[in-house]
Amino acid sequence: MNMTSEVKEMVCVAKGPKNGPAPIPEEGKWVQAKEIKDISGLTHGVGWCAPQQGACKLTLNVKNGIIEEALVEVLGCTGMTHSAAMASEILPGKTILEALNTDLVCDAINVAMRELFLQIVYGRTQTAFSEGGLPIGAGLEDLGKGFRSVVGTMYGTNAKGARYLEMAEGYVKRIALDENDEIIGYEFVQLGIMMDLIEKGMDAGDALKKASGTYGRFQDAARTINPRHQ
């Protein structure tokens, strides 16, 4: 190791106690993390692209420093979906340090990776106090039945009011209005469940009926409207 002449001429002074790093909570244990392999945990984070057009929610399940599971959910940019497809192949198997320094193509996914890295190495994971953490596959629990992301899409104008397009339950088919034209409920279809039923051989029309439901006082509507066409 090269040293400047000033350092070479200095008197050597002994160091005091070596306490090591402060322990962080990891999967029900307190760990003095000194190397990447000392890091474990499952957590979520959100990133955004430079023009703030799109966003990414990233879920990583890290075991002994290695990303064993990655869920990449993106919103707002069509090109981002292709970047997410690549990221789902790129991330698993990498250490979190490798992943931090890998170009994941999309700004939003890169920012999400940065935010997750900080959470994980500082012991701020969702599983910090869960003994043993969560098994590989736990990330899919965020998606629920049909493995579809939970997406809310609402639109409104001052002139015409609000339009519910996609709710937690699924794709909104009709909005229920009362006598004052105020929203009192909606009819929805759970697309993931519908597709599962069709895949199992059910007639598409029957699958649509079985996967449909209503929320709120839909049955009391004075009238209903299609939020996409009315």
VEXKEBA-152089 format. One record per residue: residue number from 1; residue in three letters; z, y, x of N, C-alpha, C in turn. Coordinates in steps of 0.001 Angstrom, whole numbers, plus 500000, padded with zeros to 6 digits. Each point is the difference from the previous one (the first is absolute). Layout:
# residues N
VOGU     i    aa      n.z      n.y      n.x     ca.z     ca.y     ca.x      c.z      c.y      c.x
VOGU   NUM   ALA        Z        Y        X        Z        Y        X        Z        Y        X
...
# end
This chain:
# residues 230
VOGU     i    aa      n.z      n.y      n.x     ca.z     ca.y     ca.x      c.z      c.y      c.x
VOGU     1   MET   500000   498810   500846   500000   501190   499154   500000   501246   500887
VOGU     2   ASN   499076   500899   499749   499920   501221   500791   501087   500992   499612
VOGU     3   MET   500586   500640   501004   501009   501028   499764   499632   501249   500784
VOGU     4   THR   500381   501133   499458   499799   501242   500739   500994   500062   501157
VOGU     5   SER   499729   500818   500982   500893   500121   501152   501378   500476   499572
VOGU     6   GLU   500049   500858   498959   501296   500501   499524   500868   498862   499475
VOGU     7   VAL   499392   499082   499258   500773   498872   499454   500412   499051   501124
VOGU     8   LYS   499113   499760   500942   500320   499091   501097   501221   500478   500781
VOGU     9   GLU   500171   501282   500126   501097   500557   500794   501315   500108   499233
VOGU    10   MET   499963   499714   498688   501219   500112   499195   500985   498889   500327
VOGU    11   VAL   501303   500294   499842   501059   499001   500143   499998   499113   498765
VOGU    12   CYS   500173   498700   500179   500017   499062   498873   501365   500036   499322
VOGU    13   VAL   500004   500293   498714   501231   500041   499209   499999   498826   499017
VOGU    14   ALA   501082   499233   499962   500088   498817   499138   500057   500406   498528
VOGU    15   LYS   499355   499189   499158   500024   500243   498551   501297   499460   499410
VOGU    16   GLY   500383   500572   498895   501195   499546   499297   499709   498791   499125
VOGU    17   PRO   500794   499798   498938   499816   498839   499119   498604   499968   499388
VOGU    18   LYS   499445   498795   499857   498708   499803   499356   500239   499439   498594
VOGU    19   ASN   500050   500887   499041   500326   499583   498632   498806   499413   499249
VOGU    20   GLY   498801   500277   500469   498822   499504   499307   499696   500820   498761
VOGU    21   PRO   498948   499649   499286   499620   500762   498802   500975   499768   498854
VOGU    22   ALA   500035   500950   499093   500823   499830   498800   499415   498863   499161
VOGU    23   PRO   500838   499127   499467   499488   498894   499192   499399   500504   498682
VOGU    24   ILE   498954   499329   499550   499381   500333   498715   500110   498794   499073
VOGU    25   PRO   500047   500236   498676   500087   498869   499059   498635   499333   499830
VOGU    26   GLU   499988   498694   500171   498768   499224   499840   500309   498694   499289
VOGU    27   GLU   499504   499871   498780   500102   498753   499252   501415   499428   500027
VOGU    28   GLY   500974   500858   499709   501384   499567   499889   500752   499904   501304
VOGU    29   LYS   499394   500466   501119   500676   499964   501296   499907   501368   500660
VOGU    30   TRP   500937   500261   500932   499931   501212   500815   499389   499616   501339
VOGU    31   VAL   498901   500642   500361   499225   499612   501181   499855   501183   500946
VOGU    32   GLN   500276   499754   501276   499686   500989   501028   498559   499737   500446
VOGU    33   ALA   499085   500709   499392   498577   499762   500248   499581   500618   501329
VOGU    34   LYS   499589   499145   500923   499551   500462   501318   498521   499713   500230
VOGU    35   GLU   499481   499024   499276   498600   499635   500139   499382   499839   498616
VOGU    36   ILE   498669   499999   499957   499306   499876   498726   500398   498721   499268
VOGU    37   LYS   500218   498914   500750   500346   498724   499367   501371   500030   499326
VOGU    38   ASP   500766   501058   500233   501322   500116   499374   499924   500577   498581
VOGU    39   ILE   498792   500377   499547   499849   500708   498732   499543   499056   498892
VOGU    40   SER   500700   500038   498858   499609   499246   498811   500298   500835   498762
VOGU    41   GLY   499249   499755   498936   500278   500678   498736   498769   500142   499128
VOGU    42   LEU   500216   500144   498708   498925   500287   499047   500217   501392   499443
VOGU    43   THR   498918   500778   499952   500133   501344   499454   498664   500520   499506
VOGU    44   HIS   500051   501113   499272   498819   500652   499442   499913   501422   500542
VOGU    45   GLY   498799   500559   499997   499817   501386   500394   498699   500539   499444
VOGU    46   VAL   499877   501316   499998   498815   500651   499437   499368   500903   501052
VOGU    47   GLY   498667   499991   500061   499262   500866   500906   498916   500747   499247
VOGU    48   TRP   499489   501063   500601   498983   500829   499355   498953   500388   501035
VOGU    49   CYS   498791   500257   499538   498935   500354   500937   500007   501504   500255
VOGU    50   ALA   499245   500415   501014   500006   501404   500424   499658   500971   498874
VOGU    51   PRO   498943   499744   499211   499717   500929   498896   500888   499768   498782
VOGU    52   GLN   500923   499030   500106   500927   499654   498911   499257   499601   498731
VOGU    53   GLN   498864   499348   500211   499206   499500   498886   500495   498641   499529
VOGU    54   GLY   500491   499207   500951   500424   498647   499659   501358   499676   500595
VOGU    55   ALA   500595   498910   499493   501323   499576   500461   500033   498484   500144
VOGU    56   CYS   500911   499538   500858   500172   498565   500233   501473   499646   499895
VOGU    57   LYS   500294   498962   499239   501337   499410   500008   499895   498702   500794
VOGU    58   LEU   500767   499918   501070   499951   498854   500897   501327   499259   499956
VOGU    59   THR   499933   498682   499881   501186   499143   500034   499860   499027   501165
VOGU    60   LEU   500988   499972   500871   499981   499097   501156   501242   499120   500001
VOGU    61   ASN   499811   498741   500326   501109   499073   500199   499965   499593   501464
VOGU    62   VAL   500963   500492   500776   500028   499804   501453   501084   498985   500359
VOGU    63   LYS   499635   499017   500794   500947   499005   500498   499885   499939   501526
VOGU    64   ASN   501101   500275   500697   500039   499954   501470   498903   500859   500620
VOGU    65   GLY   499800   501174   499405   499047   500948   500547   498563   499802   499575
VOGU    66   ILE   499692   498869   499340   498635   499671   499591   499810   500271   498508
VOGU    67   ILE   498905   500662   499655   499671   500198   498581   499486   498680   499443
VOGU    68   GLU   500778   499398   499122   499630   498715   499415   499321   500161   498644
VOGU    69   GLU   500188   501166   499383   499449   500216   498654   499710   501487   499827
VOGU    70   ALA   498835   500312   499417   499635   501394   499756   499353   500129   498625
VOGU    71   LEU   500490   500945   499225   499393   500341   498709   499513   501431   500101
VOGU    72   VAL   498698   500201   499818   499394   501326   500132   499470   500429   498635
VOGU    73   GLU   500602   501046   499436   499562   500525   498705   499529   501436   500207
VOGU    74   VAL   498795   500304   499525   499423   501320   500242   499548   500646   498693
VOGU    75   LEU   499897   501330   500033   499699   500762   498794   499228   501262   500358
VOGU    76   GLY   498992   500312   499209   499393   501315   500067   498728   500126   500807
VOGU    77   CYS   499637   498970   500776   498811   500102   500858   499315   498642   500032
VOGU    78   THR   498724   499952   499636   499305   498711   499957   499838   499404   501391
VOGU    79   GLY   499746   500841   501008   499859   499489   501357   501281   499384   500520
VOGU    80   MET   501117   500483   499493   501293   499503   500449   500189   498527   499655
VOGU    81   THR   499390   499538   498911   500162   498597   499617   499410   499081   501064
VOGU    82   HIS   498893   500411   500625   499396   499185   501057   500873   500026   501255
VOGU    83   SER   500606   501146   500273   500935   500083   501122   501201   499093   499754
VOGU    84   ALA   500466   499966   498755   501140   499152   499645   499659   498526   500189
VOGU    85   ALA   498750   499640   499680   499574   498611   500185   500092   499615   501476
VOGU    86   MET   499555   500915   500875   500090   499736   501440   501453   499959   500455
VOGU    87   ALA   500820   500920   499482   501412   500060   500415   500741   498717   499626
VOGU    88   SER   499636   499400   498859   500680   498769   499582   499702   498845   500949
VOGU    89   GLU   498880   500087   500710   499681   498997   501016   500580   500373   501362
VOGU    90   ILE   500029   501297   500288   500423   500480   501315   501508   499877   500208
VOGU    91   LEU   500791   500380   498992   501446   500155   500193   500773   498698   500230
VOGU    92   PRO   499816   498958   499181   500795   498786   500215   499752   499396   501382
VOGU    93   GLY   501087   499649   500675   499909   499409   501330   500219   500990   501123
VOGU    94   LYS   499926   501298   499685   500239   501014   501025   501487   500341   500065
VOGU    95   THR   500452   500441   501183   501337   500573   500067   499944   501368   499334
VOGU    96   ILE   501153   500525   499600   499983   501304   499345   499558   501093   500956
VOGU    97   LEU   500203   499804   501313   499523   500982   500981   498481   499952   500117
VOGU    98   GLU   499450   498782   500007   498542   499867   500011   499388   500645   498770
VOGU    99   ALA   500608   499737   498845   499469   500527   498743   500063   501522   499959
VOGU   100   LEU   501067   500555   500568   500138   501453   500045   498875   500617   500814
VOGU   101   ASN   499558   499310   501029   498974   500519   500892   498626   499382   499748
VOGU   102   THR   499795   499492   498786   498704   499459   499601   499359   500955   499001
VOGU   103   ASP   498716   500266   500161   499295   500849   499048   499726   499186   498740
VOGU   104   LEU   500673   500335   498936   499829   499304   498726   498931   500672   499139
VOGU   105   VAL   499137   500768   500646   498792   500610   499443   500308   501188   499090
VOGU   106   CYS   500880   499812   499050   500293   501053   499028   501249   500788   500408
VOGU   107   ASP   499911   501332   499928   501151   500843   500338   501236   499611   499206
VOGU   108   ALA   499822   499757   498711   501145   499717   499134   500715   498715   500415
VOGU   109   ILE   499230   498977   500376   500605   498732   500427   500696   500180   501347
VOGU   110   ASN   499380   500769   500892   500628   500290   501290   501319   500744   499824
VOGU   111   VAL   500027   500982   499100   501225   500766   499757   501069   499097   499389
VOGU   112   ALA   499594   499129   499072   500956   499067   499397   500599   499089   501065
VOGU   113   MET   499168   499538   500950   500497   499143   501086   501008   500760   500849
VOGU   114   ARG   499725   501263   500271   500929   500825   500781   501342   500140   499280
VOGU   115   GLU   499941   500261   498704   501238   500181   499233   500803   498705   499941
VOGU   116   LEU   499315   498865   499843   500703   498722   499969   500614   499664   501351
VOGU   117   PHE   499277   500303   501072   500532   499748   501343   501343   500710   500172
VOGU   118   LEU   500048   501262   499572   501245   500760   500139   501121   499379   499171
VOGU   119   GLN   499687   499597   498769   501024   499373   499155   500533   498722   500644
VOGU   120   ILE   499074   499175   500493   500377   498685   500512   500842   500113   501271
VOGU   121   VAL   499549   500828   500959   500723   500052   501278   501314   500768   499894
VOGU   122   TYR   500166   500793   498945   501272   500690   499791   500928   499232   499060
VOGU   123   GLY   499586   498807   499565   500850   499189   499146   500096   500490   498572
VOGU   124   ARG   498922   500631   499507   500003   500523   498632   499153   499147   499070
VOGU   125   THR   499930   498694   500259   499165   499127   499177   500664   499697   498661
VOGU   126   GLN   499180   499501   499071   500522   499605   498685   500937   498798   500118
VOGU   127   THR   499832   499224   501070   500802   498775   500167   501074   500162   501069
VOGU   128   ALA   500367   501225   500321   500962   500236   501077   501292   499211   499806
VOGU   129   PHE   500461   499886   498767   501278   499327   499747   499827   498708   499207
VOGU   130   SER   498776   499461   499992   499730   498730   499319   500001   498871   501027
VOGU   131   GLU   500966   499106   499912   500147   498945   500990   498735   499143   500074
VOGU   132   GLY   499431   499911   501180   498795   499202   500182   498717   500692   499579
VOGU   133   GLY   500124   501181   499411   498808   500716   499565   499317   499325   498835
VOGU   134   LEU   498700   500218   499870   499213   499416   498922   498916   499101   500565
VOGU   135   PRO   499645   498919   499269   498984   499074   500512   498615   500636   500005
VOGU   136   ILE   499099   499411   500780   498616   500450   499999   499425   499731   498610
VOGU   137   GLY   499396   501002   499422   499517   499900   498624   500749   500918   499070
VOGU   138   ALA   501124   500532   500481   500811   500889   499164   499251   501276   499638
VOGU   139   GLY   499055   500409   500861   499243   501210   499712   499204   499905   498715
VOGU   140   LEU   499595   498785   499641   499210   499818   498785   500815   500261   498735
VOGU   141   GLU   501335   499962   500119   500837   500234   498824   499817   501417   499457
VOGU   142   ASP   499566   500917   500850   499726   501366   499544   498869   500033   498985
VOGU   143   LEU   499125   499000   500061   498809   500016   499163   500233   499370   498632
VOGU   144   GLY   500948   499096   499902   500270   499364   498709   498910   499025   499597
VOGU   145   LYS   499963   499667   498718   499036   499026   499484   498578   500539   500123
VOGU   146   GLY   499111   499128   500439   498616   500412   500151   499709   500667   501319
VOGU   147   PHE   501045   500224   500821   499828   500616   501323   499173   501287   499941
VOGU   148   ARG   500432   500931   499148   499352   501313   499931   501022   501067   500336
VOGU   149   SER   499575   500999   500771   500892   501091   500356   500441   500755   498753
VOGU   150   VAL   501216   500524   500035   500488   500837   498908   499415   501395   500192
VOGU   151   VAL   499119   500381   499101   499296   501263   500124   500193   500826   498730
VOGU   152   GLY   500312   501258   500178   500067   500923   498863   498909   501050   500150
VOGU   153   THR   499165   500120   498988   498925   500992   500041   500051   500831   498722
VOGU   154   MET   500344   501265   500143   500102   500911   498859   499129   501224   500259
VOGU   155   TYR   499430   500524   498943   499155   501187   500128   500337   500954   498859
VOGU   156   GLY   499986   501280   500296   500297   500967   498939   499304   501321   500231
VOGU   157   THR   499660   500679   498912   499449   501356   500066   500778   500884   499040
VOGU   158   ASN   500020   501273   500285   500664   500960   499126   499308   500052   498642
VOGU   159   ALA   498687   499815   500035   499230   500117   498757   500149   498780   499095
VOGU   160   LYS   500053   498794   500598   499946   498786   499187   501223   499090   500123
VOGU   161   GLY   500957   500344   500864   501212   499200   500098   499876   498811   500938
VOGU   162   ALA   500953   499073   499881   500119   498881   500937   499178   498793   499583
VOGU   163   ARG   499598   499225   501023   499337   498712   499788   500670   498974   500905
VOGU   164   TYR   500592   498956   499392   500548   498897   500779   498863   499005   500241
VOGU   165   LEU   499720   499696   501257   498898   499110   500344   500472   498641   500518
VOGU   166   GLU   501057   500022   500803   500546   498756   500550   501501   500170   500113
VOGU   167   MET   500739   499066   499401   501463   500039   500038   500514   498776   500758
VOGU   168   ALA   501309   499904   500153   500581   498854   500701   499581   498686   499350
VOGU   169   GLU   499852   500015   498672   499620   498776   499294   498542   499630   500248
VOGU   170   GLY   499148   501005   500263   498596   499704   500255   499062   501069   499474
VOGU   171   TYR   498763   499597   499797   498909   500860   499553   500259   500457   498565
VOGU   172   VAL   499976   501313   499775   500271   500531   498661   498710   500020   499190
VOGU   173   LYS   500014   499310   498846   498825   499938   499125   500003   501122   498966
VOGU   174   ARG   501169   500232   499412   500091   501034   498968   501342   500726   500098
VOGU   175   ILE   499983   501292   499682   501218   500806   499931   500319   500247   498529
VOGU   176   ALA   501276   499850   499651   500442   500231   498623   500490   501435   499841
VOGU   177   LEU   499520   500679   498954   500405   501379   499703   500679   500061   498639
VOGU   178   ASP   500994   500876   499881   500647   500185   498704   499294   501100   499209
VOGU   179   GLU   500633   500439   498907   499386   501011   499136   499785   501335   500714
VOGU   180   ASN   500788   500238   501047   499862   501236   500770   499098   499825   501226
VOGU   181   ASP   499333   498854   500074   499131   499663   501137   500770   499890   501313
VOGU   182   GLU   501291   499657   499909   500800   499741   501190   499988   498506   500307
VOGU   183   ILE   500005   499656   501303   499941   498594   500403   501313   499297   499675
VOGU   184   ILE   499891   498853   499324   501205   499230   499652   499924   498546   500506
VOGU   185   GLY   498910   499645   500651   499878   498640   500520   498587   499743   500476
VOGU   186   TYR   499772   498756   500412   498664   499643   500468   499818   498484   499936
VOGU   187   GLU   498731   499614   499997   499618   498590   500055   499438   499730   501381
VOGU   188   PHE   500361   498870   500582   499586   499702   501373   499530   498563   500115
VOGU   189   VAL   499297   499737   501105   499622   498631   500338   500379   499762   501458
VOGU   190   GLN   500663   498880   500256   500400   499625   501355   498834   499243   500640
VOGU   191   LEU   499218   500718   500786   498752   499446   500521   500219   498791   500914
VOGU   192   GLY   501047   500043   500796   500265   498867   500886   500272   498726   499219
VOGU   193   ILE   500833   500111   498968   500308   498839   499163   498758   499534   499254
VOGU   194   MET   499197   500962   499489   498779   499638   499282   499058   499199   500892
VOGU   195   MET   499832   500447   501242   499098   499292   500910   500537   498624   500362
VOGU   196   ASP   501319   499878   500142   500594   498688   500265   499708   499028   498858
VOGU   197   LEU   500122   500491   498763   499745   499151   498835   498536   499576   499939
VOGU   198   ILE   499105   500927   500316   498576   499664   500004   499699   498970   501079
VOGU   199   GLU   500628   500181   501191   499807   499050   501093   500462   498599   499610
VOGU   200   LYS   500996   499931   499116   500532   498699   499565   499190   499395   498854
VOGU   201   GLY   498937   500711   499592   499114   499433   498997   500093   500598   498611
VOGU   202   MET   500880   500961   499777   500128   500595   498678   498801   500903   499705
VOGU   203   ASP   499583   500032   498757   498929   500891   499578   500378   501450   500299
VOGU   204   ALA   499026   500790   500452   500286   501376   500405   500599   500825   498865
VOGU   205   GLY   499489   499816   498795   500542   500742   498857   501444   499624   499711
VOGU   206   ASP   500300   498702   500068   501377   499540   499769   500916   500475   501120
VOGU   207   ALA   499488   499992   501222   500795   500458   501137   500325   501481   499853
VOGU   208   LEU   499026   500789   499527   500226   501431   499795   501113   500229   498976
VOGU   209   LYS   499975   499254   498919   501035   500140   498967   501373   499601   500543
VOGU   210   LYS   500036   498890   500738   501285   499497   500496   500613   500941   501034
VOGU   211   ALA   499145   500685   500776   500492   500878   501054   500226   501429   499511
VOGU   212   SER   499758   500254   498728   500161   501346   499448   501380   500180   499379
VOGU   213   GLY   500443   501235   499941   501290   500303   499381   500074   501483   499683
VOGU   214   THR   501132   500416   499443   500193   501412   499668   501351   500470   500506
VOGU   215   TYR   500124   501304   500145   501249   500612   500458   500317   501199   499110
VOGU   216   GLY   501294   500206   499787   500413   501142   499187   499801   499738   498516
VOGU   217   ARG   499745   501067   499238   499820   499896   498536   498511   499928   499659
VOGU   218   PHE   499320   499095   500690   498551   499893   499799   499654   499699   498547
VOGU   219   GLN   500791   499138   499373   499716   499600   498616   500178   501150   499009
VOGU   220   ASP   500712   501048   500390   500250   501130   499091   498964   501112   500172
VOGU   221   ALA   498959   499744   500754   499033   501051   500312   499275   500506   498755
VOGU   222   ALA   499837   501318   499948   499162   500584   498953   498535   499736   500335
VOGU   223   ARG   499696   499960   501290   498674   499622   500475   500096   499613   501465
VOGU   224   THR   498988   499293   500480   499934   499620   501417   498703   500523   500603
VOGU   225   ILE   500030   500229   501309   498803   500454   500693   499782   499193   501268
VOGU   226   ASN   498748   499881   500406   499656   499402   501281   500121   501087   501057
VOGU   227   PRO   500927   499870   500949   500245   501102   500947   498832   500291   500940
VOGU   228   ARG   499057   499071   500088   498855   500183   500894   498794   500635   499313
VOGU   229   HIS   499991   499983   498680   498807   500475   499290   500293   501010   498905
VOGU   230   GLN   501259   500244   499722   500334   500924   498903   500955   501101   500476
# end
